[in-house]
Amino acid sequence: MLKHSKQRDSINNFLKTRTDHPTAETIYENIQKEFPHISLGTVYRNLALLTDIGEIQTISTGIGPDRFDGNAAPHYHFICKKCGCVQDLQVQGLDHINLLAQHGFDGTIEEHTVFFYGKCAACMNQQKLDTNNKN
């Protein structure tokens, strides 16, 4: 049985209100408003625990620090290669990926993770503005 923690509840509730997939540091800065004496280490430990028990997702993007998602249901993410933002993608029709991967594999495929990389709309708009300002 997991011991109840107001700090962990606060971290989880904070993530449930966010869609921008914040970093641990961003979570720490916001949780510190409610718990001024909380340490960054406590935030990291609670994020790891919440991930382990399936309440949240940890997203290792390969670009910058890990991000955290309050939506633990399986879904896809877009990662901007320029600014590093992480956005949820509404992608239909990829549920068969596990079946495709299973073909010719002796083990059992239980789940998958897919990231889509490119430039987000904000970075593309900024690039257009920069290009127009040079002309």
DSSP file with accessible surface (Angstrom, degrees, kcal/mol):
  #  RESIDUE AA STRUCTURE BP1 BP2  ACC     N-H-->O    O-->H-N    N-H-->O    O-->H-N    TCO  KAPPA ALPHA  PHI   PSI    X-CA   Y-CA   Z-CA
    1    1 A M              0   0  238      0, 0.0     2,-0.4     0, 0.0     0, 0.0   0.000 360.0 360.0 360.0 131.6    0.0    0.0    0.0
    2    2 A L        -     0   0   82      1,-0.1     2,-0.1     3,-0.0     3,-0.1  -0.651 360.0-120.1 -83.7 128.2    1.3    3.4   -1.0
    3    3 A K        -     0   0  179     -2,-0.4     2,-0.1     1,-0.1    -1,-0.1  -0.445  33.2-108.5 -66.9 136.9    1.5    6.0    1.7
    4    4 A H        -     0   0  126     -2,-0.1     2,-0.4     4,-0.0    -1,-0.1  -0.404  36.8-172.4 -68.0 141.1   -0.6    9.1    1.0
    5    5 A S     >  -     0   0   24      1,-0.1     4,-2.4    -2,-0.1     5,-0.2  -0.967  23.4-158.6-139.9 121.6    1.4   12.3    0.2
    6    6 A K  H  > S+     0   0  156     -2,-0.4     4,-2.3     1,-0.2     5,-0.1   0.867  99.5  53.6 -64.1 -35.7   -0.1   15.7   -0.3
    7    7 A Q  H  > S+     0   0   60      2,-0.2     4,-2.4     1,-0.2    -1,-0.2   0.934 109.5  46.5 -65.9 -44.5    3.0   16.7   -2.3
    8    8 A R  H  > S+     0   0   28      1,-0.2     4,-2.7     2,-0.2     5,-0.2   0.914 112.3  51.1 -63.1 -43.0    2.6   13.8   -4.7
    9    9 A D  H  X S+     0   0   60     -4,-2.4     4,-3.0     1,-0.2    -1,-0.2   0.912 110.1  50.2 -59.6 -40.9   -1.1   14.6   -5.0
   10   10 A S  H  X S+     0   0   12     -4,-2.3     4,-2.5     2,-0.2    -2,-0.2   0.910 111.0  48.1 -65.4 -42.5   -0.3   18.2   -5.8
   11   11 A I  H  X S+     0   0    0     -4,-2.4     4,-2.4     2,-0.2    -2,-0.2   0.942 114.1  46.9 -62.5 -46.4    2.2   17.2   -8.5
   12   12 A N  H  X S+     0   0   18     -4,-2.7     4,-2.0     1,-0.2    -2,-0.2   0.935 113.3  47.9 -62.7 -46.3   -0.2   14.7  -10.0
   13   13 A N  H  X S+     0   0  102     -4,-3.0     4,-0.9     1,-0.2    -1,-0.2   0.890 109.8  53.5 -62.7 -39.6   -3.1   17.3  -10.0
   14   14 A F  H >< S+     0   0   30     -4,-2.5     3,-1.0    -5,-0.2     4,-0.3   0.942 109.8  47.6 -59.6 -46.5   -0.8   19.9  -11.5
   15   15 A L  H >< S+     0   0    1     -4,-2.4     3,-1.4     1,-0.2    55,-0.7   0.848 104.0  60.7 -65.3 -33.3    0.1   17.6  -14.4
   16   16 A K  H 3< S+     0   0  100     -4,-2.0    -1,-0.2     1,-0.3    -2,-0.2   0.741 104.5  50.8 -66.8 -19.7   -3.6   16.7  -15.0
   17   17 A T  T << S+     0   0  110     -3,-1.0     2,-0.3    -4,-0.9    -1,-0.3   0.472 100.8  80.6 -93.7  -2.5   -4.2   20.4  -15.7
   18   18 A R    <   +     0   0   63     -3,-1.4    52,-0.4    -4,-0.3     3,-0.0  -0.820  40.8 175.0-112.0 145.5   -1.4   20.8  -18.2
   19   19 A T  S    S+     0   0  112     -2,-0.3    69,-0.3    50,-0.1    -1,-0.1   0.302  72.2  80.2-120.7   4.0   -1.1   19.9  -21.9
   20   20 A D  S    S-     0   0   70     67,-0.1    66,-0.5    65,-0.0    49,-0.1   0.386  94.4-126.2 -95.1   3.3    2.4   21.4  -22.4
   21   21 A H        -     0   0    2     -6,-0.2    48,-0.2    46,-0.1    65,-0.1   0.969  34.4-148.9  54.8  67.3    4.3   18.4  -20.9
   22   22 A P        -     0   0    3      0, 0.0    46,-1.9     0, 0.0     2,-0.1  -0.165   7.1-114.0 -69.4 161.3    6.4   20.4  -18.4
   23   23 A T  B  >  -A   67   0A  18     44,-0.2     4,-2.3     1,-0.1     5,-0.2  -0.401  33.0-103.4 -82.4 168.1    9.9   19.6  -17.2
   24   24 A A  H  > S+     0   0    1     42,-0.5     4,-3.1     1,-0.2     5,-0.2   0.882 123.1  55.4 -60.7 -37.1   10.6   18.6  -13.6
   25   25 A E  H  > S+     0   0   67      2,-0.2     4,-2.5     1,-0.2    -1,-0.2   0.906 107.4  47.9 -65.0 -40.7   12.0   22.1  -13.0
   26   26 A T  H  > S+     0   0   42      2,-0.2     4,-1.8     1,-0.2    -1,-0.2   0.918 113.2  48.3 -65.1 -42.0    8.8   23.7  -14.2
   27   27 A I  H  X S+     0   0    0     -4,-2.3     4,-3.0     2,-0.2     5,-0.3   0.945 111.1  51.3 -62.2 -46.1    6.8   21.4  -12.0
   28   28 A Y  H  X S+     0   0   54     -4,-3.1     4,-2.3     1,-0.2    -2,-0.2   0.925 107.9  51.6 -56.5 -48.5    9.1   22.2   -9.1
   29   29 A E  H  < S+     0   0  116     -4,-2.5     4,-0.4     1,-0.2    -1,-0.2   0.874 115.6  41.9 -59.6 -36.8    8.7   26.0   -9.5
   30   30 A N  H >X S+     0   0   46     -4,-1.8     3,-0.8     2,-0.2     4,-0.5   0.884 114.3  48.6 -79.5 -40.3    4.9   25.6   -9.5
   31   31 A I  H >X S+     0   0    4     -4,-3.0     4,-2.7     1,-0.2     3,-1.1   0.833 100.1  68.7 -69.0 -29.6    4.6   23.1   -6.7
   32   32 A Q  H 3< S+     0   0   66     -4,-2.3    -1,-0.2    -5,-0.3    -2,-0.2   0.779  88.3  65.6 -61.8 -24.6    6.9   25.3   -4.6
   33   33 A K  H <4 S+     0   0  164     -3,-0.8    -1,-0.3    -4,-0.4    -2,-0.2   0.872 113.5  31.3 -64.5 -36.2    4.2   27.9   -4.4
   34   34 A E  H << S+     0   0  124     -3,-1.1    -2,-0.2    -4,-0.5    -1,-0.2   0.804 134.1  31.1 -88.7 -35.6    2.0   25.5   -2.4
   35   35 A F    ><  -     0   0   41     -4,-2.7     3,-2.0     1,-0.1    -1,-0.2  -0.770  69.1-178.7-124.8  82.9    4.9   23.7   -0.6
   36   36 A P  T 3  S+     0   0   83      0, 0.0    -1,-0.1     0, 0.0    -4,-0.1   0.746  81.1  50.1 -59.7 -23.0    7.7   26.3   -0.2
   37   37 A H  T 3  S+     0   0  184      2,-0.1    -5,-0.1    -5,-0.0     2,-0.1   0.371  79.8 121.6 -99.8   7.6   10.1   23.8    1.4
   38   38 A I    <   -     0   0    6     -3,-2.0     2,-0.3    -6,-0.1    -3,-0.0  -0.390  55.7-136.9 -68.9 144.3    9.8   21.0   -1.2
   39   39 A S     >  -     0   0   51      1,-0.1     4,-1.8    -2,-0.1     5,-0.1  -0.694  17.0-120.5 -99.8 159.1   13.1   20.0   -2.8
   40   40 A L  H  > S+     0   0   56     -2,-0.3     4,-2.6     1,-0.2     5,-0.2   0.883 115.9  58.4 -62.5 -35.9   13.7   19.4   -6.4
   41   41 A G  H  > S+     0   0   30      1,-0.2     4,-2.6     2,-0.2    -1,-0.2   0.891 103.4  51.4 -61.0 -39.2   14.8   15.9   -5.4
   42   42 A T  H  > S+     0   0   25      2,-0.2     4,-2.4     1,-0.2    -1,-0.2   0.908 109.3  50.7 -64.9 -39.4   11.4   15.2   -3.8
   43   43 A V  H  X S+     0   0    0     -4,-1.8     4,-2.6     1,-0.2    -2,-0.2   0.951 111.4  47.7 -62.9 -47.1    9.7   16.3   -7.1
   44   44 A Y  H  X S+     0   0   97     -4,-2.6     4,-2.4     1,-0.2    -2,-0.2   0.913 111.8  49.8 -60.8 -43.8   11.9   14.0   -9.1
   45   45 A R  H  X S+     0   0  159     -4,-2.6     4,-2.3     1,-0.2    -1,-0.2   0.919 112.9  46.8 -62.3 -41.7   11.2   11.0   -6.7
   46   46 A N  H  X S+     0   0   14     -4,-2.4     4,-2.9     2,-0.2    -2,-0.2   0.880 110.5  52.3 -69.6 -35.9    7.5   11.7   -6.9
   47   47 A L  H  X S+     0   0    1     -4,-2.6     4,-2.1     2,-0.2    -2,-0.2   0.922 110.7  48.3 -64.4 -41.3    7.5   11.9  -10.6
   48   48 A A  H  X S+     0   0   50     -4,-2.4     4,-2.8    -5,-0.2    -2,-0.2   0.922 113.5  47.3 -64.3 -42.3    9.4    8.6  -10.8
   49   49 A L  H  X S+     0   0   48     -4,-2.3     4,-2.3     2,-0.2     6,-0.2   0.936 110.8  50.5 -65.5 -45.3    6.9    7.0   -8.5
   50   50 A L  H  <>S+     0   0    4     -4,-2.9     5,-2.3     1,-0.2     6,-1.2   0.877 112.9  47.8 -61.6 -35.5    3.9    8.4  -10.4
   51   51 A T  H ><5S+     0   0   41     -4,-2.1     3,-1.4    -5,-0.2    -2,-0.2   0.942 110.1  52.0 -67.6 -46.2    5.4    7.0  -13.6
   52   52 A D  H 3<5S+     0   0  131     -4,-2.8    -2,-0.2     1,-0.3    -1,-0.2   0.849 111.2  46.5 -60.2 -36.0    6.0    3.6  -12.0
   53   53 A I  T 3<5S-     0   0   80     -4,-2.3    -1,-0.3    -5,-0.1    -2,-0.2   0.423 117.0-112.9 -90.7   3.1    2.4    3.3  -10.8
   54   54 A G  T < 5S+     0   0   47     -3,-1.4    -3,-0.2    -4,-0.3    -2,-0.1   0.635  82.7 120.0  81.9  17.0    1.0    4.4  -14.2
   55   55 A E  S   <S+     0   0   81     -5,-2.3    17,-0.4    -6,-0.2     2,-0.3   0.796  81.3   9.9 -81.4 -31.6   -0.5    7.7  -13.1
   56   56 A I  S    S-     0   0    4     -6,-1.2     2,-0.4    -9,-0.1    14,-0.2  -0.857  73.8-118.1-137.1 173.6    1.7    9.8  -15.5
   57   57 A Q  E     -B   69   0A  47     12,-2.6    12,-2.6    -2,-0.3     2,-0.5  -0.949  12.7-145.3-116.7 140.4    4.1    9.3  -18.4
   58   58 A T  E     -B   68   0A  50     -2,-0.4     2,-0.6    10,-0.2    10,-0.2  -0.913  16.6-157.8 -98.2 129.4    7.7   10.3  -18.5
   59   59 A I  E     -B   67   0A   2      8,-3.4     8,-2.7    -2,-0.5     2,-0.8  -0.933   7.3-166.0-113.7 109.6    8.7   11.4  -22.0
   60   60 A S        -     0   0   69     -2,-0.6     6,-0.1     6,-0.2     4,-0.1  -0.858  10.6-179.7 -93.4 106.2   12.4   11.3  -22.9
   61   61 A T        -     0   0    2     -2,-0.8    -1,-0.1     4,-0.3     3,-0.1   0.683  35.8-128.0 -84.6 -21.6   12.6   13.3  -26.0
   62   62 A G  S    S+     0   0   80      2,-0.4     2,-0.5     1,-0.1    -1,-0.1   0.392  92.0  85.9  82.6  -6.7   16.2   13.1  -26.9
   63   63 A I  S    S-     0   0   56      2,-0.2    -2,-0.2     1,-0.1    -1,-0.1  -0.923 103.8 -37.4-127.7 101.5   16.1   16.9  -27.0
   64   64 A G  S    S-     0   0   61     -2,-0.5    -2,-0.4    -3,-0.1    -3,-0.2  -0.247 103.1 -16.3  79.7-166.7   16.6   18.6  -23.7
   65   65 A P  S    S-     0   0   69      0, 0.0    -4,-0.3     0, 0.0    -2,-0.2  -0.175  80.8 -82.4 -72.6 163.0   15.3   17.3  -20.3
   66   66 A D        -     0   0   68     -6,-0.1   -42,-0.5    -5,-0.1     2,-0.3  -0.260  43.5-146.2 -58.0 150.5   12.5   14.7  -19.8
   67   67 A R  E     -AB  23  59A  45     -8,-2.7    -8,-3.4   -44,-0.2     2,-0.4  -0.809   5.9-137.4-116.3 161.5    9.0   16.0  -20.0
   68   68 A F  E     - B   0  58A  10    -46,-1.9     2,-0.5    -2,-0.3   -10,-0.2  -0.961   9.5-161.0-129.4 139.6    6.0   14.7  -18.0
   69   69 A D  E     - B   0  57A   5    -12,-2.6   -12,-2.6    -2,-0.4   -53,-0.1  -0.976  13.4-157.7-124.8 122.4    2.5   14.0  -19.2
   70   70 A G  S    S+     0   0    7    -55,-0.7     2,-0.9    -2,-0.5   -54,-0.1   0.590  79.6  85.0 -72.6 -10.9   -0.6   13.8  -16.8
   71   71 A N        +     0   0   69      1,-0.2   -15,-0.1   -56,-0.1    -1,-0.1  -0.815  54.1 177.1 -94.9 102.9   -2.4   11.7  -19.5
   72   72 A A        +     0   0   41     -2,-0.9    -1,-0.2   -17,-0.4   -16,-0.1   0.570  45.6 108.0 -84.8  -7.8   -1.2    8.2  -18.9
   73   73 A A  S    S-     0   0   51      1,-0.1     2,-0.1   -16,-0.0    -2,-0.1  -0.377  88.1 -88.8 -67.5 147.1   -3.5    6.7  -21.6
   74   74 A P        +     0   0  132      0, 0.0     2,-0.3     0, 0.0    -1,-0.1  -0.363  69.7 137.9 -59.4 127.0   -1.6    5.5  -24.7
   75   75 A H        -     0   0   36     -4,-0.1     2,-0.2    -3,-0.1    39,-0.2  -0.961  46.7-101.1-160.8 171.4   -1.2    8.3  -27.2
   76   76 A Y  E     -C   89   0B  22     13,-0.9    13,-2.7    -2,-0.3     2,-0.3  -0.648  26.2-149.5-104.9 157.4    1.4    9.8  -29.6
   77   77 A H  E     -Cd  88 115B   4     37,-1.1    39,-2.4    11,-0.2     2,-0.4  -0.945   6.7-148.1-129.4 148.0    3.6   12.9  -29.3
   78   78 A F  E     -Cd  87 116B  29      9,-3.0     9,-2.6    -2,-0.3     2,-0.5  -0.928  15.6-161.8-107.9 135.2    5.1   15.4  -31.6
   79   79 A I  E     -Cd  86 117B   0     37,-3.1    39,-1.6    -2,-0.4     2,-0.5  -0.980  14.9-134.7-122.3 123.5    8.5   16.9  -30.6
   80   80 A C  E  >  - d   0 118B   0      5,-2.3     4,-1.3    -2,-0.5    39,-0.2  -0.638   6.3-155.2 -78.4 125.0    9.8   20.1  -32.2
   81   81 A K  T  4 S+     0   0  144     37,-3.5    38,-0.2    -2,-0.5    -1,-0.1   0.661  91.1  47.0 -73.7 -15.4   13.4   19.8  -33.2
   82   82 A K  T  4 S+     0   0  123     36,-0.5    -1,-0.1     3,-0.1    37,-0.1   0.925 129.5  13.0 -92.2 -54.2   13.9   23.5  -33.0
   83   83 A C  T  4 S-     0   0   71      2,-0.1    -2,-0.1   -20,-0.0    36,-0.1   0.609  92.6-126.4-102.3 -12.8   12.3   24.6  -29.6
   84   84 A G     <  +     0   0    5     -4,-1.3   -21,-0.1     1,-0.2    -3,-0.1   0.516  51.4 156.0  82.6   5.3   11.9   21.2  -28.0
   85   85 A C        -     0   0   29     -6,-0.1    -5,-2.3     1,-0.1     2,-0.4  -0.254  33.3-143.0 -64.7 153.6    8.2   21.6  -27.3
   86   86 A V  E     -C   79   0B   4    -66,-0.5     2,-0.4    -7,-0.2    -7,-0.2  -0.986  20.7-179.4-121.1 127.8    6.1   18.4  -26.9
   87   87 A Q  E     -C   78   0B  88     -9,-2.6    -9,-3.0    -2,-0.4     2,-0.2  -0.961  29.5-112.9-128.6 145.8    2.6   18.2  -28.2
   88   88 A D  E     -C   77   0B  50     -2,-0.4     2,-0.4   -69,-0.3   -11,-0.2  -0.519  29.9-150.7 -72.1 142.3   -0.1   15.5  -28.1
   89   89 A L  E     -C   76   0B  51    -13,-2.7     2,-1.0    -2,-0.2   -13,-0.9  -0.961   9.6-143.5-115.0 135.3   -1.0   14.1  -31.5
   90   90 A Q        +     0   0  157     -2,-0.4     2,-0.5   -15,-0.1   -15,-0.0  -0.833  35.6 168.0 -95.5  94.8   -4.4   12.7  -32.4
   91   91 A V        -     0   0   45     -2,-1.0     2,-0.3   -15,-0.0     3,-0.3  -0.960  15.8-165.0-115.7 126.4   -3.4    9.9  -34.7
   92   92 A Q        +     0   0  162     -2,-0.5    -2,-0.0     1,-0.2     0, 0.0  -0.775  64.0  34.3-105.2 151.5   -5.9    7.2  -35.7
   93   93 A G  S    S+     0   0   50     -2,-0.3     3,-0.3     1,-0.0    -1,-0.2   0.605  79.3 103.7  89.7  11.7   -5.1    3.9  -37.3
   94   94 A L    >   +     0   0   39     -3,-0.3     3,-2.0     1,-0.2     4,-0.3   0.360  46.4 101.1-104.3   6.2   -1.8    3.0  -35.7
   95   95 A D  T >  S+     0   0  135      1,-0.3     3,-0.7     2,-0.1     4,-0.3   0.756  73.4  65.0 -62.1 -22.0   -3.2    0.4  -33.3
   96   96 A H  T 3> S+     0   0   89     -3,-0.3     4,-2.3     1,-0.2     3,-0.3   0.508  72.5  95.7 -80.4  -1.8   -2.0   -2.4  -35.6
   97   97 A I  H <> S+     0   0   44     -3,-2.0     4,-2.7     1,-0.2     5,-0.2   0.894  81.4  53.8 -57.1 -42.0    1.7   -1.5  -35.0
   98   98 A N  H <> S+     0   0   39     -3,-0.7     4,-1.9    -4,-0.3    -1,-0.2   0.900 108.8  49.1 -60.7 -39.5    2.0   -4.1  -32.3
   99   99 A L  H  > S+     0   0  133     -4,-0.3     4,-1.3    -3,-0.3    -2,-0.2   0.909 111.6  48.7 -66.8 -41.0    0.7   -6.8  -34.7
  100  100 A L  H  < S+     0   0  110     -4,-2.3     3,-0.3     1,-0.2    -2,-0.2   0.919 113.3  46.9 -63.6 -42.9    3.1   -5.7  -37.4
  101  101 A A  H  < S+     0   0   50     -4,-2.7    -1,-0.2     1,-0.2    -2,-0.2   0.840 106.9  58.8 -67.5 -31.9    6.0   -5.8  -34.9
  102  102 A Q  H >< S+     0   0   60     -4,-1.9     3,-2.4    -5,-0.2    -1,-0.2   0.837  81.2 100.7 -67.7 -30.6    4.9   -9.2  -33.6
  103  103 A H  T 3< S+     0   0  170     -4,-1.3     3,-0.1    -3,-0.3    -3,-0.0  -0.341  99.7   3.3 -61.4 121.0    5.2  -10.8  -37.1
  104  104 A G  T 3  S+     0   0   80      1,-0.2     2,-0.5    -2,-0.2    -1,-0.3   0.574 105.6 115.2  80.2   8.5    8.5  -12.7  -37.2
  105  105 A F    <   -     0   0  106     -3,-2.4    -1,-0.2     2,-0.1     4,-0.1  -0.945  54.8-154.8-113.9 129.6    9.3  -11.9  -33.5
  106  106 A D  S    S+     0   0  172     -2,-0.5    -1,-0.1    -3,-0.1    -4,-0.1   0.719  74.6  65.2 -77.4 -21.1    9.5  -14.8  -31.0
  107  107 A G  S    S-     0   0   30      1,-0.1     2,-0.5    -5,-0.0    -2,-0.1   0.031  93.7 -90.6 -84.7-162.3    8.7  -12.7  -28.0
  108  108 A T        -     0   0  109      0, 0.0     2,-0.6     0, 0.0    -2,-0.1  -0.968  25.2-146.9-118.5 125.4    5.5  -10.9  -27.1
  109  109 A I        +     0   0   49     -2,-0.5     3,-0.1     1,-0.2    -7,-0.1  -0.815  24.4 167.7 -88.0 122.8    4.9   -7.2  -28.0
  110  110 A E        -     0   0  156     -2,-0.6     2,-0.3     1,-0.4    -1,-0.2   0.712  59.9 -14.0-108.3 -31.0    2.8   -5.6  -25.3
  111  111 A E        -     0   0  152    -13,-0.1    -1,-0.4   -14,-0.1     2,-0.3  -0.961  56.8-146.8-161.0 174.4    3.1   -1.9  -26.1
  112  112 A H        -     0   0   61     -2,-0.3     2,-0.4    -3,-0.1   -14,-0.1  -0.971   6.2-145.2-148.6 161.9    5.0    0.7  -28.2
  113  113 A T        -     0   0  105     -2,-0.3     2,-0.4   -39,-0.1   -37,-0.1  -1.000  18.0-178.5-130.2 131.0    6.2    4.3  -28.1
  114  114 A V        -     0   0   42     -2,-0.4   -37,-1.1   -39,-0.2     2,-0.4  -0.998   5.6-168.1-132.2 130.9    6.3    6.4  -31.2
  115  115 A F  E     -d   77   0B  56     -2,-0.4     2,-0.5   -39,-0.1   -37,-0.2  -0.950   9.7-151.0-114.6 142.9    7.5   10.0  -31.4
  116  116 A F  E     -d   78   0B  74    -39,-2.4   -37,-3.1    -2,-0.4     2,-0.3  -0.940  16.7-161.0-110.3 131.4    7.1   12.3  -34.4
  117  117 A Y  E     +d   79   0B 110     -2,-0.5     2,-0.3   -39,-0.2   -37,-0.2  -0.868  34.5  94.7-116.4 148.4    9.7   15.0  -35.0
  118  118 A G  E    S-d   80   0B  22    -39,-1.6   -37,-3.5    -2,-0.3   -36,-0.5  -0.937  73.5 -45.6 172.0-148.5    9.7   18.2  -37.0
  119  119 A K        -     0   0   93     -2,-0.3   -39,-0.1   -39,-0.2   -40,-0.0  -0.950  50.4-130.5-113.9 135.1    9.0   21.9  -36.5
  120  120 A C     >  -     0   0    6     -2,-0.4     4,-2.4     1,-0.1     5,-0.2  -0.260  30.3-103.0 -75.5 167.2    6.0   23.1  -34.5
  121  121 A A  H  > S+     0   0   68      1,-0.2     4,-2.7     2,-0.2     5,-0.2   0.888 120.6  54.4 -60.3 -39.6    3.7   25.8  -35.9
  122  122 A A  H  > S+     0   0   70      1,-0.2     4,-2.3     2,-0.2    -1,-0.2   0.922 110.5  45.5 -63.6 -42.7    5.2   28.5  -33.7
  123  123 A C  H  > S+     0   0   12      2,-0.2     4,-2.4     1,-0.2    -1,-0.2   0.890 112.7  50.7 -67.8 -38.1    8.7   27.8  -35.0
  124  124 A M  H  X S+     0   0   87     -4,-2.4     4,-2.1     2,-0.2    -2,-0.2   0.921 111.3  48.3 -65.5 -41.9    7.5   27.6  -38.6
  125  125 A N  H  X S+     0   0   90     -4,-2.7     4,-2.4     2,-0.2    -2,-0.2   0.903 111.5  50.1 -63.6 -41.4    5.8   31.0  -38.2
  126  126 A Q  H  X S+     0   0   91     -4,-2.3     4,-2.8     1,-0.2    -2,-0.2   0.908 108.9  52.3 -63.4 -39.4    8.9   32.5  -36.6
  127  127 A Q  H  X S+     0   0   80     -4,-2.4     4,-2.4     2,-0.2    -2,-0.2   0.908 109.3  49.5 -62.8 -41.1   11.0   31.2  -39.5
  128  128 A K  H  X S+     0   0  121     -4,-2.1     4,-2.6     2,-0.2    -2,-0.2   0.915 111.7  48.8 -63.5 -42.5    8.6   32.9  -41.9
  129  129 A L  H  X S+     0   0   92     -4,-2.4     4,-2.3     2,-0.2    -2,-0.2   0.921 111.8  48.8 -63.0 -43.7    8.8   36.1  -40.0
  130  130 A D  H  X S+     0   0   65     -4,-2.8     4,-1.2     2,-0.2    -2,-0.2   0.909 112.5  48.4 -62.2 -41.2   12.6   36.0  -39.9
  131  131 A T  H  X S+     0   0   69     -4,-2.4     4,-0.9     1,-0.2     3,-0.4   0.921 112.8  47.8 -65.3 -43.8   12.7   35.2  -43.7
  132  132 A N  H  < S+     0   0  104     -4,-2.6     3,-0.3     1,-0.2    -1,-0.2   0.853 109.0  54.0 -66.4 -35.4   10.3   38.1  -44.4
  133  133 A N  H  < S+     0   0  131     -4,-2.3    -1,-0.2     1,-0.2    -2,-0.2   0.758 104.6  55.3 -71.5 -24.8   12.3   40.5  -42.3
  134  134 A K  H  <        0   0  177     -4,-1.2    -1,-0.2    -3,-0.4    -2,-0.2   0.748 360.0 360.0 -76.8 -24.2   15.5   39.7  -44.2
  135  135 A N     <        0   0  155     -4,-0.9    -3,-0.0    -3,-0.3    -4,-0.0  -0.255 360.0 360.0 -86.0 360.0   13.9   40.6  -47.5
